[in-house]
Amino acid sequence: MKKSLYIILAVLAFVMAHPKASAQILTINNDSINTDSVRAEFDRGPYFGLYKDNYFIFGTSIGPKPTKYNSNVKFQISIAQKLTKSTLPWHTYLYLFYTQKVFWNVLQNSLPMTDMNFNPGIGLAKPLFVKDKFIGKLMLQIEHESNGRDSIASRSWNKITFGANILIDANFSVHGKIWIPIIDGGYNRDILKYCGIYQVGMSYQSRRFGGSVILVKRQGWNLNYNTIVELSYKVGERHNQYLFLQYYNGYGEGLLEYNKFHSQLRVGFVIKPRIFSDY
């Protein structure tokens, strides 16, 4: 466990020390971005950088009295490695992705990390252009997610996912993701009832303030969504660190207790990709 913690902290330190590293390699400043220049930026972009938000937050349950059992640290490290130097057919780029999400009970004796979720993947990214303007990107991935545990605590599933991030303007974007599940875990056969079958969301990002809402549709015909609301405030014009608030309401926040309801409010800091965050 200590070795895993050292690895996690080392990766986080690298990302913080290199705020310009990013899987999103272009900053949107106006509405007249030339198609050729954007493609050139994707070609020259960094081979190692950010994928999803990287954050470190602490908080407790909403409703029950806060205790050391319902209060914890949640942190996520998410990186991407571009595998191709030039474009592939259909102007796509091949990436290797890795995201790790951890729940750390820092108020309990021995500071146990109660749930560690590993999410590697590989897939294609395609930037989108309309009338010589960059408007977002499409993603096609093969993903695996598991918690590295054995016996009845083991959780595992695989997904073929198709996602899109669309820039409505320089500050506002919408995103969606749908997946074909391949459930191989023996103790989470009903995971779609809790972790969902698709997700949609919207994000706003100004020079200093940001906010997003993500809705994950659970299996079934009811309006049963897991809801994530996030707010951020950039601490400095030249930095890529933000003060961060995250509210999670629903199931599937972590794999170990994927079928238990959580309503959690946490605060901390986040390091974001440069255009928009992937989810």
Backbone as CSV, one residue per row, in Angstrom:
resi,resn,N_x,N_y,N_z,CA_x,CA_y,CA_z,C_x,C_y,C_z
1,MET,0.832,-1.200,0.000,0.000,0.000,0.000,0.873,1.260,0.000
2,LYS,1.959,1.242,0.840,2.831,2.412,0.880,3.517,2.633,-0.464
3,LYS,3.921,1.537,-1.122,4.569,1.670,-2.424,3.619,2.301,-3.425
4,SER,2.343,1.871,-3.416,1.351,2.463,-4.322,1.179,3.938,-4.045
5,LEU,1.182,4.316,-2.752,1.033,5.721,-2.397,2.203,6.537,-2.924
6,TYR,3.428,6.026,-2.800,4.603,6.749,-3.301,4.531,6.956,-4.806
7,ILE,4.071,5.929,-5.534,3.946,6.050,-6.991,2.928,7.118,-7.345
8,ILE,1.777,7.091,-6.659,0.718,8.067,-6.920,1.210,9.477,-6.664
9,LEU,1.858,9.695,-5.515,2.334,11.029,-5.176,3.412,11.504,-6.137
10,ALA,4.240,10.587,-6.636,5.279,10.976,-7.590,4.679,11.461,-8.901
11,VAL,3.653,10.742,-9.386,2.985,11.165,-10.618,2.299,12.509,-10.428
12,LEU,1.638,12.677,-9.273,0.964,13.937,-8.999,1.965,15.080,-8.935
13,ALA,3.118,14.842,-8.326,4.144,15.885,-8.255,4.648,16.265,-9.640
14,PHE,4.803,15.274,-10.526,5.247,15.570,-11.886,4.245,16.456,-12.607
15,VAL,2.958,16.112,-12.488,1.927,16.892,-13.167,1.888,18.315,-12.650
16,MET,2.005,18.483,-11.318,1.982,19.821,-10.740,3.205,20.632,-11.159
17,ALA,4.333,19.944,-11.308,5.547,20.647,-11.714,5.568,21.005,-13.180
18,HIS,4.673,20.411,-13.969,4.601,20.661,-15.407,3.183,21.052,-15.775
19,PRO,2.713,22.239,-15.337,1.329,22.623,-15.587,0.976,22.757,-17.045
20,LYS,1.946,22.887,-17.917,1.643,23.026,-19.341,1.450,21.686,-20.022
21,ALA,1.831,20.598,-19.346,1.610,19.279,-19.931,0.134,19.020,-20.015
22,SER,-0.311,18.581,-21.169,-1.759,18.395,-21.334,-2.058,17.550,-22.540
23,ALA,-3.065,16.684,-22.395,-3.550,15.952,-23.558,-4.380,16.849,-24.450
24,GLN,-4.877,17.948,-23.883,-5.557,18.964,-24.678,-4.517,20.045,-24.945
25,ILE,-4.101,20.243,-26.171,-2.877,20.982,-26.415,-3.110,22.352,-27.018
26,LEU,-4.348,22.812,-27.001,-4.624,24.070,-27.668,-5.523,24.926,-26.796
27,THR,-5.183,26.186,-26.637,-6.014,27.103,-25.887,-6.911,27.867,-26.846
28,ILE,-8.217,27.902,-26.554,-9.172,28.592,-27.403,-9.286,30.038,-26.962
29,ASN,-8.956,30.969,-27.821,-9.009,32.381,-27.482,-10.023,33.157,-28.308
30,ASN,-10.405,32.652,-29.467,-11.352,33.375,-30.307,-12.095,32.392,-31.190
31,ASP,-12.922,32.909,-32.071,-13.761,32.062,-32.903,-13.213,31.882,-34.315
32,SER,-12.000,32.259,-34.555,-11.474,32.208,-35.922,-10.165,31.434,-35.966
33,ILE,-10.198,30.199,-35.522,-9.004,29.370,-35.479,-8.894,28.608,-36.780
34,ASN,-7.757,28.719,-37.414,-7.533,28.083,-38.693,-7.365,26.579,-38.531
35,THR,-8.008,25.815,-39.420,-7.978,24.362,-39.339,-6.557,23.820,-39.419
36,ASP,-5.770,24.322,-40.352,-4.415,23.808,-40.532,-3.554,24.044,-39.297
37,SER,-3.697,25.206,-38.668,-2.886,25.501,-37.493,-3.260,24.608,-36.320
38,VAL,-4.546,24.293,-36.178,-4.976,23.411,-35.100,-4.421,22.003,-35.318
39,ARG,-4.527,21.521,-36.543,-3.994,20.184,-36.828,-2.488,20.133,-36.593
40,ALA,-1.818,21.204,-36.942,-0.377,21.255,-36.703,-0.070,21.209,-35.208
41,GLU,-0.905,21.886,-34.407,-0.716,21.857,-32.963,-0.924,20.453,-32.408
42,PHE,-1.921,19.734,-32.907,-2.127,18.361,-32.464,-0.931,17.493,-32.846
43,ASP,-0.366,17.712,-34.038,0.796,16.937,-34.460,2.002,17.201,-33.569
44,ARG,2.203,18.454,-33.197,3.386,18.811,-32.418,3.168,18.696,-30.919
45,GLY,1.967,18.357,-30.509,1.607,18.392,-29.100,2.425,17.437,-28.243
46,PRO,2.368,17.619,-26.910,3.157,16.775,-26.010,2.702,15.330,-26.062
47,TYR,3.654,14.413,-25.897,3.326,13.000,-25.939,2.821,12.508,-24.592
48,PHE,3.088,13.254,-23.536,2.621,12.891,-22.204,1.938,14.098,-21.593
49,GLY,0.731,13.915,-21.051,0.049,15.046,-20.454,-1.216,14.637,-19.735
50,LEU,-2.043,15.619,-19.457,-3.270,15.389,-18.711,-4.358,14.804,-19.607
51,TYR,-5.244,14.045,-18.999,-6.416,13.491,-19.679,-7.677,14.031,-19.015
52,LYS,-8.065,13.481,-17.880,-9.172,14.011,-17.098,-8.628,14.972,-16.041
53,ASP,-9.524,15.534,-15.240,-9.095,16.387,-14.133,-8.244,15.598,-13.151
54,ASN,-7.212,16.250,-12.617,-6.398,15.681,-11.554,-6.687,16.476,-10.281
55,TYR,-7.243,15.830,-9.265,-7.668,16.587,-8.097,-7.351,15.849,-6.800
56,PHE,-7.397,16.635,-5.715,-7.187,16.128,-4.351,-8.170,16.882,-3.473
57,ILE,-9.198,16.188,-2.956,-10.280,16.857,-2.246,-10.636,16.084,-0.979
58,PHE,-11.166,16.817,0.004,-11.568,16.224,1.283,-12.968,16.692,1.623
59,GLY,-13.786,15.775,2.196,-15.133,16.171,2.572,-15.873,15.072,3.291
60,THR,-17.182,15.261,3.400,-17.991,14.351,4.191,-19.366,14.186,3.563
61,SER,-20.189,13.338,4.185,-21.532,13.074,3.687,-22.453,14.254,3.949
62,ILE,-23.416,14.443,3.059,-24.464,15.437,3.240,-25.658,14.758,3.922
63,GLY,-26.095,15.313,5.037,-27.222,14.739,5.765,-26.798,14.180,7.105
64,PRO,-26.109,13.025,7.122,-25.671,12.468,8.407,-24.616,13.347,9.084
65,LYS,-24.503,13.205,10.394,-23.477,13.912,11.135,-22.101,13.460,10.663
66,PRO,-21.198,14.403,10.374,-19.856,14.004,9.927,-19.123,13.178,10.977
67,THR,-18.540,12.087,10.544,-17.735,11.228,11.414,-16.488,10.802,10.641
68,LYS,-15.618,10.098,11.328,-14.415,9.613,10.656,-14.720,8.485,9.686
69,TYR,-15.940,7.957,9.743,-16.306,6.858,8.856,-16.979,7.324,7.568
70,ASN,-17.571,8.523,7.582,-18.190,9.027,6.349,-17.472,10.249,5.791
71,SER,-16.287,10.545,6.320,-15.454,11.647,5.824,-14.157,11.072,5.282
72,ASN,-13.720,11.547,4.118,-12.503,10.983,3.545,-11.903,11.921,2.510
73,VAL,-10.735,11.539,2.057,-10.067,12.187,0.928,-10.362,11.383,-0.323
74,LYS,-10.648,12.096,-1.396,-10.802,11.474,-2.700,-9.818,12.165,-3.639
75,PHE,-9.006,11.394,-4.334,-8.133,12.026,-5.317,-8.066,11.202,-6.585
76,GLN,-7.785,11.909,-7.665,-7.757,11.291,-8.994,-6.532,11.774,-9.748
77,ILE,-5.844,10.837,-10.357,-4.712,11.128,-11.242,-5.058,10.573,-12.611
78,SER,-4.939,11.391,-13.652,-5.354,10.971,-14.987,-4.383,11.529,-16.017
79,ILE,-3.783,10.647,-16.788,-2.760,11.040,-17.750,-3.025,10.383,-19.107
80,ALA,-2.409,10.936,-20.135,-2.534,10.403,-21.488,-1.165,10.413,-22.161
81,GLN,-0.926,9.415,-22.975,0.311,9.303,-23.741,-0.039,9.156,-25.210
82,LYS,0.366,10.113,-26.030,0.134,10.002,-27.468,1.117,9.008,-28.065
83,LEU,0.591,8.025,-28.795,1.416,6.925,-29.281,1.894,7.120,-30.706
84,THR,1.310,8.055,-31.445,1.674,8.255,-32.843,2.215,9.665,-33.042
85,LYS,3.238,9.774,-33.851,3.839,11.076,-34.120,3.016,11.884,-35.108
86,SER,2.410,11.208,-36.058,1.612,11.896,-37.069,0.186,11.382,-37.030
87,THR,-0.653,11.952,-37.878,-2.060,11.572,-37.884,-2.261,10.206,-38.515
88,LEU,-3.291,9.512,-38.033,-3.722,8.250,-38.601,-4.849,8.528,-39.600
89,PRO,-5.352,7.500,-40.285,-6.475,7.743,-41.206,-7.639,8.453,-40.525
90,TRP,-8.362,9.226,-41.311,-9.485,10.051,-40.855,-9.038,11.127,-39.865
91,HIS,-7.758,11.495,-39.934,-7.207,12.557,-39.086,-7.414,12.259,-37.605
92,THR,-7.066,11.032,-37.192,-7.178,10.623,-35.804,-5.791,10.473,-35.180
93,TYR,-5.772,10.388,-33.857,-4.540,10.236,-33.088,-4.750,9.130,-32.060
94,LEU,-3.761,8.258,-31.917,-3.867,7.129,-31.004,-3.248,7.495,-29.654
95,TYR,-4.024,7.258,-28.586,-3.577,7.590,-27.230,-3.691,6.374,-26.318
96,LEU,-2.798,6.336,-25.325,-2.906,5.437,-24.190,-3.341,6.276,-22.992
97,PHE,-4.390,5.852,-22.308,-4.941,6.617,-21.198,-4.808,5.831,-19.897
98,TYR,-4.685,6.569,-18.794,-4.700,5.916,-17.480,-5.274,6.876,-16.456
99,THR,-6.287,6.404,-15.727,-6.893,7.177,-14.647,-6.956,6.307,-13.405
100,GLN,-6.580,6.886,-12.277,-6.674,6.180,-10.998,-7.409,7.063,-10.004
101,LYS,-8.458,6.505,-9.405,-9.271,7.224,-8.421,-9.172,6.490,-7.090
102,VAL,-8.916,7.259,-6.016,-8.634,6.659,-4.723,-9.499,7.309,-3.649
103,PHE,-10.011,6.493,-2.737,-10.737,6.965,-1.557,-9.886,6.629,-0.329
104,TRP,-9.519,7.666,0.422,-8.509,7.550,1.480,-9.133,8.014,2.797
105,ASN,-9.309,7.100,3.733,-9.910,7.425,5.029,-8.840,7.940,5.982
106,VAL,-8.503,9.209,5.833,-7.384,9.793,6.565,-7.702,10.028,8.034
107,LEU,-8.967,9.974,8.440,-9.331,10.205,9.835,-9.341,8.925,10.664
108,GLN,-9.222,7.774,10.018,-9.221,6.514,10.738,-7.803,6.080,11.086
109,ASN,-7.706,5.172,12.037,-6.402,4.647,12.428,-5.720,3.964,11.249
110,SER,-4.439,4.196,11.114,-3.577,3.660,10.048,-3.839,4.279,8.681
111,LEU,-4.774,5.239,8.579,-5.031,5.973,7.330,-5.269,5.030,6.150
112,PRO,-6.254,4.154,6.207,-6.419,3.158,5.131,-6.950,3.771,3.841
113,MET,-6.437,3.302,2.734,-7.013,3.589,1.422,-8.028,2.482,1.145
114,THR,-9.307,2.813,1.304,-10.331,1.783,1.296,-10.746,1.338,-0.099
115,ASP,-10.529,2.172,-1.108,-10.949,1.815,-2.464,-10.022,2.485,-3.464
116,MET,-9.391,1.685,-4.305,-8.521,2.185,-5.367,-9.041,1.654,-6.690
117,ASN,-9.415,2.562,-7.599,-9.999,2.182,-8.882,-9.015,2.469,-10.004
118,PHE,-8.702,1.438,-10.790,-7.735,1.540,-11.871,-8.484,1.526,-13.206
119,ASN,-8.183,2.502,-14.068,-8.936,2.657,-15.314,-7.993,2.954,-16.483
120,PRO,-7.307,1.914,-17.009,-6.505,2.108,-18.219,-7.374,1.995,-19.463
121,GLY,-6.869,2.549,-20.562,-7.598,2.461,-21.822,-6.722,2.845,-22.989
122,ILE,-7.171,2.506,-24.171,-6.488,2.892,-25.396,-7.556,3.287,-26.408
123,GLY,-7.263,4.331,-27.193,-8.289,4.756,-28.133,-7.842,5.854,-29.058
124,LEU,-8.757,6.231,-29.935,-8.516,7.233,-30.962,-9.214,8.536,-30.608
125,ALA,-8.518,9.636,-30.845,-9.094,10.971,-30.692,-9.120,11.646,-32.057
126,LYS,-10.231,12.263,-32.376,-10.376,12.957,-33.655,-10.822,14.395,-33.404
127,PRO,-9.983,15.384,-33.686,-10.429,16.773,-33.581,-11.482,17.082,-34.641
128,LEU,-12.431,17.927,-34.300,-13.536,18.272,-35.193,-13.409,19.703,-35.678
129,PHE,-13.692,19.906,-36.984,-13.607,21.225,-37.590,-14.864,21.480,-38.420
130,VAL,-15.367,22.679,-38.316,-16.496,23.114,-39.131,-16.171,24.497,-39.673
131,LYS,-16.135,24.623,-41.006,-15.828,25.902,-41.650,-14.543,26.518,-41.095
132,ASP,-13.496,25.674,-41.055,-12.169,26.089,-40.602,-12.142,26.557,-39.156
133,LYS,-13.059,26.069,-38.340,-13.052,26.365,-36.905,-12.997,25.060,-36.121
134,PHE,-12.168,25.044,-35.089,-12.076,23.890,-34.202,-13.268,23.915,-33.247
135,ILE,-14.067,22.844,-33.229,-15.272,22.836,-32.399,-15.291,21.713,-31.357
136,GLY,-14.245,20.899,-31.285,-14.231,19.848,-30.280,-13.536,18.600,-30.767
137,LYS,-13.904,17.469,-30.191,-13.259,16.214,-30.584,-14.174,15.034,-30.293
138,LEU,-13.906,13.926,-31.003,-14.566,12.645,-30.793,-13.554,11.658,-30.219
139,MET,-14.054,10.717,-29.412,-13.177,9.721,-28.804,-13.798,8.331,-28.958
140,LEU,-12.987,7.361,-29.354,-13.368,5.956,-29.380,-12.327,5.183,-28.573
141,GLN,-12.772,4.485,-27.511,-11.822,3.848,-26.604,-12.249,2.439,-26.234
142,ILE,-11.261,1.667,-25.838,-11.473,0.408,-25.126,-10.934,0.622,-23.719
143,GLU,-11.792,0.471,-22.709,-11.427,0.771,-21.331,-11.610,-0.448,-20.434
144,HIS,-10.760,-0.530,-19.434,-10.899,-1.517,-18.367,-10.965,-0.757,-17.046
145,GLU,-11.795,-1.242,-16.131,-11.854,-0.644,-14.801,-11.991,-1.744,-13.759
146,SER,-11.139,-1.702,-12.756,-11.183,-2.689,-11.684,-10.564,-2.083,-10.436
147,ASN,-10.718,-2.817,-9.311,-10.189,-2.296,-8.051,-9.028,-3.109,-7.505
148,GLY,-8.558,-4.092,-8.244,-7.373,-4.822,-7.824,-7.556,-5.708,-6.606
149,ARG,-8.796,-5.946,-6.200,-9.055,-6.779,-5.028,-9.395,-8.202,-5.476
150,ASP,-9.415,-9.138,-4.520,-9.782,-10.502,-4.848,-10.988,-10.932,-4.030
151,SER,-11.461,-12.120,-4.294,-12.593,-12.718,-3.611,-13.834,-11.838,-3.749
152,ILE,-14.644,-11.718,-2.682,-15.926,-11.014,-2.778,-15.760,-9.506,-2.885
153,ALA,-14.565,-8.981,-2.661,-14.319,-7.549,-2.803,-13.885,-7.165,-4.209
154,SER,-13.736,-8.142,-5.100,-13.276,-7.877,-6.461,-14.377,-7.216,-7.283
155,ARG,-14.001,-6.177,-8.042,-14.912,-5.485,-8.947,-14.171,-5.272,-10.269
156,SER,-14.847,-5.574,-11.390,-14.165,-5.442,-12.678,-15.187,-5.369,-13.797
157,TRP,-14.922,-4.480,-14.766,-15.705,-4.483,-15.999,-14.914,-3.794,-17.092
158,ASN,-15.343,-4.000,-18.338,-14.707,-3.413,-19.507,-15.765,-2.673,-20.315
159,LYS,-15.313,-1.683,-21.093,-16.250,-0.886,-21.882,-15.627,-0.511,-23.219
160,ILE,-16.441,-0.544,-24.261,-16.109,0.125,-25.513,-16.898,1.419,-25.505
161,THR,-16.204,2.546,-25.464,-16.879,3.824,-25.251,-16.727,4.742,-26.457
162,PHE,-17.775,5.514,-26.692,-17.753,6.549,-27.723,-18.179,7.850,-27.068
163,GLY,-17.307,8.867,-27.155,-17.585,10.136,-26.499,-17.328,11.312,-27.409
164,ALA,-17.892,12.441,-27.022,-17.723,13.684,-27.778,-17.693,14.861,-26.826
165,ASN,-16.802,15.808,-27.106,-16.763,17.110,-26.446,-16.957,18.170,-27.518
166,ILE,-17.963,19.002,-27.366,-18.274,20.012,-28.372,-18.207,21.394,-27.740
167,LEU,-17.421,22.279,-28.352,-17.303,23.661,-27.898,-18.431,24.487,-28.514
168,ILE,-19.332,24.971,-27.683,-20.391,25.853,-28.161,-19.809,27.243,-28.433
169,ASP,-18.960,27.717,-27.543,-18.193,28.945,-27.756,-16.898,28.811,-26.967
170,ALA,-16.168,29.905,-26.792,-14.861,29.840,-26.140,-14.948,29.438,-24.677
171,ASN,-16.109,29.563,-24.050,-16.256,29.284,-22.623,-17.164,28.093,-22.308
172,PHE,-18.083,27.770,-23.203,-19.114,26.794,-22.889,-18.972,25.558,-23.773
173,SER,-19.078,24.386,-23.168,-18.981,23.127,-23.917,-19.991,22.124,-23.387
174,VAL,-20.353,21.175,-24.237,-21.212,20.060,-23.842,-20.477,18.771,-24.167
175,HIS,-20.819,17.727,-23.438,-20.117,16.469,-23.660,-21.067,15.307,-23.396
176,GLY,-20.761,14.183,-24.013,-21.538,12.977,-23.825,-20.687,11.753,-24.047
177,LYS,-21.095,10.651,-23.466,-20.337,9.407,-23.585,-21.290,8.234,-23.416
178,ILE,-21.206,7.269,-24.303,-22.028,6.069,-24.231,-21.119,4.861,-24.377
179,TRP,-21.504,3.731,-23.773,-20.605,2.586,-23.807,-21.340,1.273,-24.015
180,ILE,-20.574,0.338,-24.579,-20.995,-1.058,-24.688,-20.257,-1.807,-23.583
181,PRO,-20.972,-2.307,-22.560,-20.291,-2.936,-21.421,-19.943,-4.392,-21.683
182,ILE,-18.824,-4.818,-21.116,-18.423,-6.216,-21.108,-18.093,-6.523,-19.653
183,ILE,-19.026,-7.118,-18.934,-18.906,-7.290,-17.486,-18.318,-8.661,-17.186
184,ASP,-17.083,-8.678,-16.692,-16.416,-9.944,-16.400,-16.240,-10.178,-14.906
185,GLY,-16.592,-9.201,-14.078,-16.461,-9.367,-12.640,-17.578,-10.225,-12.071
186,GLY,-17.215,-11.222,-11.278,-18.216,-12.131,-10.739,-19.066,-11.536,-9.638
187,TYR,-18.612,-10.438,-9.033,-19.322,-9.859,-7.900,-19.897,-8.483,-8.227
188,ASN,-20.013,-8.157,-9.507,-20.639,-6.880,-9.884,-21.436,-7.033,-11.179
189,ARG,-22.187,-8.128,-11.279,-22.965,-8.397,-12.485,-24.043,-7.347,-12.720
190,ASP,-24.493,-6.698,-11.644,-25.567,-5.697,-11.759,-25.024,-4.270,-11.815
191,ILE,-23.778,-4.097,-12.227,-23.133,-2.797,-12.140,-23.826,-1.727,-12.987
192,LEU,-24.494,-2.116,-14.080,-25.160,-1.121,-14.925,-26.322,-0.439,-14.197
193,LYS,-26.906,-1.122,-13.218,-27.995,-0.520,-12.445,-27.504,0.655,-11.604
194,TYR,-26.191,0.710,-11.374,-25.643,1.707,-10.468,-24.629,2.629,-11.141
195,CYS,-23.774,2.086,-11.994,-22.736,2.891,-12.656,-23.155,3.386,-14.030
196,GLY,-24.311,2.956,-14.520,-24.896,3.602,-15.666,-24.598,3.000,-17.014
197,ILE,-25.294,3.582,-18.009,-25.182,3.125,-19.392,-24.732,4.255,-20.327
198,TYR,-24.827,5.494,-19.890,-24.287,6.626,-20.642,-24.224,7.835,-19.724
199,GLN,-23.549,8.883,-20.174,-23.490,10.120,-19.399,-23.513,11.323,-20.330
200,VAL,-24.028,12.421,-19.824,-24.058,13.691,-20.536,-23.685,14.794,-19.548
201,GLY,-23.281,15.939,-20.071,-22.935,17.029,-19.184,-22.654,18.305,-19.937
202,MET,-22.433,19.360,-19.163,-22.076,20.659,-19.723,-21.074,21.328,-18.795
203,SER,-20.227,22.157,-19.386,-19.180,22.833,-18.627,-19.066,24.280,-19.060
204,TYR,-18.744,25.144,-18.098,-18.463,26.549,-18.369,-17.118,26.876,-17.763
205,GLN,-16.285,27.583,-18.531,-14.965,27.958,-18.050,-14.597,29.350,-18.547
206,SER,-14.485,30.317,-17.617,-13.988,31.639,-17.954,-12.500,31.682,-17.616
207,ARG,-11.933,32.867,-17.578,-10.504,32.972,-17.270,-10.199,32.523,-15.845
208,ARG,-11.146,32.695,-14.922,-10.889,32.338,-13.529,-11.892,31.336,-12.950
209,PHE,-13.155,31.418,-13.374,-14.196,30.591,-12.790,-14.597,29.456,-13.736
210,GLY,-15.008,28.331,-13.149,-15.489,27.218,-13.942,-16.573,26.454,-13.204
211,GLY,-17.382,25.750,-13.954,-18.425,24.924,-13.373,-18.866,23.864,-14.348
212,SER,-19.312,22.741,-13.837,-19.775,21.663,-14.701,-20.832,20.843,-13.986
213,VAL,-21.693,20.222,-14.784,-22.699,19.282,-14.293,-22.602,18.031,-15.151
214,ILE,-22.488,16.869,-14.510,-22.406,15.593,-15.211,-23.536,14.700,-14.713
215,LEU,-24.291,14.136,-15.622,-25.385,13.228,-15.296,-25.083,11.859,-15.880
216,VAL,-25.063,10.839,-15.035,-24.813,9.460,-15.469,-26.113,8.691,-15.342
217,LYS,-26.643,8.237,-16.472,-27.935,7.541,-16.479,-27.761,6.089,-16.061
218,ARG,-28.422,5.723,-14.947,-28.418,4.338,-14.514,-29.392,3.515,-15.352
219,GLN,-29.165,2.223,-15.386,-29.991,1.341,-16.205,-31.451,1.389,-15.748
220,GLY,-32.360,1.374,-16.704,-33.776,1.404,-16.391,-34.466,2.564,-17.085
221,TRP,-35.804,2.544,-17.056,-36.585,3.560,-17.744,-36.892,4.759,-16.855
222,ASN,-36.601,4.676,-15.574,-36.846,5.795,-14.673,-35.818,6.901,-14.894
223,LEU,-36.124,8.099,-14.406,-35.175,9.210,-14.458,-34.200,9.089,-13.284
224,ASN,-33.393,8.053,-13.344,-32.466,7.746,-12.257,-31.043,8.067,-12.690
225,TYR,-30.526,9.200,-12.233,-29.210,9.678,-12.625,-28.302,9.810,-11.407
226,ASN,-27.028,9.475,-11.590,-25.987,9.909,-10.671,-25.582,11.318,-11.091
227,THR,-25.488,12.229,-10.140,-25.257,13.644,-10.449,-23.953,14.118,-9.830
228,ILE,-23.163,14.798,-10.640,-21.908,15.378,-10.171,-21.915,16.860,-10.533
229,VAL,-21.729,17.713,-9.535,-21.647,19.159,-9.739,-20.272,19.621,-9.267
230,GLU,-19.576,20.376,-10.117,-18.223,20.828,-9.792,-18.092,22.331,-10.025
231,LEU,-17.390,22.999,-9.109,-17.079,24.417,-9.229,-15.585,24.600,-9.023
232,SER,-14.994,25.529,-9.762,-13.556,25.752,-9.645,-13.229,27.237,-9.763
233,TYR,-12.128,27.630,-9.123,-11.646,29.015,-9.185,-10.143,28.981,-9.371
234,LYS,-9.670,29.587,-10.435,-8.243,29.568,-10.767,-7.475,30.473,-9.816
235,VAL,-6.410,29.946,-9.220,-5.693,30.695,-8.183,-4.771,31.753,-8.757
236,GLY,-4.369,31.631,-10.006,-3.479,32.607,-10.612,-3.547,32.559,-12.118
237,GLU,-3.345,33.703,-12.769,-3.458,33.777,-14.222,-2.470,32.852,-14.922
238,ARG,-1.290,32.680,-14.350,-0.240,31.903,-15.008,-0.154,30.475,-14.503
239,HIS,-1.105,30.056,-13.710,-1.068,28.716,-13.150,-2.232,27.882,-13.668
240,ASN,-2.090,26.578,-13.520,-3.138,25.669,-13.955,-3.763,24.935,-12.764
241,GLN,-3.667,25.544,-11.580,-4.280,24.977,-10.391,-5.511,25.797,-10.013
242,TYR,-6.554,25.092,-9.569,-7.815,25.713,-9.201,-8.236,25.240,-7.812
243,LEU,-8.859,26.148,-7.057,-9.626,25.703,-5.909,-10.843,24.960,-6.441
244,PHE,-11.257,23.906,-5.757,-12.188,22.966,-6.365,-13.218,22.494,-5.353
245,LEU,-14.470,22.463,-5.773,-15.571,21.901,-4.976,-16.289,20.871,-5.833
246,GLN,-16.532,19.702,-5.248,-17.245,18.640,-5.974,-18.359,18.080,-5.094
247,TYR,-19.554,17.983,-5.677,-20.694,17.359,-5.012,-21.104,16.135,-5.815
248,TYR,-21.132,14.984,-5.141,-21.526,13.729,-5.785,-22.783,13.217,-5.112
249,ASN,-23.795,12.877,-5.922,-25.057,12.376,-5.397,-25.521,11.195,-6.240
250,GLY,-25.498,10.001,-5.658,-25.937,8.824,-6.399,-25.128,7.598,-6.028
251,TYR,-25.090,6.664,-6.961,-24.374,5.409,-6.780,-23.119,5.418,-7.648
252,GLY,-22.268,4.395,-7.429,-21.147,4.176,-8.329,-20.011,5.158,-8.213
253,GLU,-19.895,5.864,-7.088,-18.762,6.788,-6.962,-17.443,6.029,-6.936
254,GLY,-17.432,4.906,-6.268,-16.286,4.018,-6.246,-16.734,2.599,-6.530
255,LEU,-15.804,1.748,-6.967,-16.184,0.396,-7.371,-16.530,-0.502,-6.187
256,LEU,-15.814,-0.376,-5.083,-16.032,-1.302,-3.979,-17.464,-1.228,-3.464
257,GLU,-17.998,-0.014,-3.304,-19.362,0.190,-2.822,-20.224,0.786,-3.938
258,TYR,-20.104,0.242,-5.128,-20.792,0.787,-6.294,-22.309,0.763,-6.139
259,ASN,-22.843,-0.167,-5.324,-24.288,-0.316,-5.168,-24.822,0.347,-3.901
260,LYS,-24.030,1.221,-3.287,-24.463,1.968,-2.109,-24.585,3.451,-2.462
261,PHE,-25.639,4.074,-1.955,-25.899,5.483,-2.244,-24.934,6.368,-1.469
262,HIS,-24.393,7.404,-2.158,-23.511,8.381,-1.520,-23.949,9.788,-1.904
263,SER,-23.936,10.658,-0.921,-24.141,12.087,-1.155,-23.004,12.796,-0.454
264,GLN,-21.990,13.200,-1.216,-20.729,13.682,-0.638,-20.386,15.078,-1.159
265,LEU,-19.916,15.928,-0.273,-19.418,17.249,-0.635,-17.967,17.336,-0.205
266,ARG,-17.092,17.653,-1.172,-15.660,17.727,-0.876,-15.065,18.982,-1.503
267,VAL,-14.000,19.489,-0.897,-13.288,20.662,-1.412,-11.795,20.367,-1.424
268,GLY,-11.070,21.064,-2.292,-9.635,20.889,-2.391,-9.094,21.666,-3.567
269,PHE,-8.255,21.011,-4.383,-7.707,21.668,-5.566,-7.730,20.711,-6.738
270,VAL,-7.674,21.281,-7.938,-7.714,20.492,-9.158,-6.748,21.084,-10.175
271,ILE,-6.164,20.231,-10.990,-5.345,20.627,-12.134,-6.101,20.190,-13.380
272,LYS,-6.388,21.121,-14.275,-7.259,20.852,-15.412,-6.494,20.843,-16.742
273,PRO,-6.988,20.041,-17.706,-6.501,20.172,-19.082,-6.787,21.565,-19.616
274,ARG,-6.176,21.932,-20.738,-6.169,23.310,-21.179,-7.383,23.724,-22.001
275,ILE,-8.078,22.803,-22.635,-9.288,23.190,-23.396,-10.510,22.814,-22.598
276,PHE,-10.734,21.524,-22.430,-11.863,21.058,-21.651,-11.474,19.739,-21.001
277,SER,-12.178,19.410,-19.947,-11.908,18.175,-19.227,-12.660,17.015,-19.860
278,ASP,-12.031,15.870,-19.886,-12.713,14.646,-20.302,-13.356,14.003,-19.088
279,TYR,-14.427,13.257,-19.332,-15.160,12.635,-18.233,-15.416,11.161,-18.554
